[in-house]
Amino acid sequence: MPRALPWFGVAALVLVLDLLTKWAVLAHFAPGEPRALAPFFNLVLVFNRGAAFSFLASAPGWQSLPYCS
């Protein structure tokens, strides 16, 4: 178990960085608003309405929860 301890720290750091970047994007972007980072690269805030890669997004069920609409 002691050898796995650093990996738990890495996982926690990745989780915290993921949550911070999501918070920052939600605070500074409007849905559908493009932000040009380079002439060939834009960031746009979109939400996944279904399961992975919007699979079954238009189907009712577990993959389309009420808070996702």
Buried (B, 14 or more C-beta within 10 A) or exposed (E): EEEEEEEEEEEEEEEEEEEEEEEEEEEEBEEEEEEEEEEEEEEEBEEEBBBEEEEBEEEEEEBBEEEEE
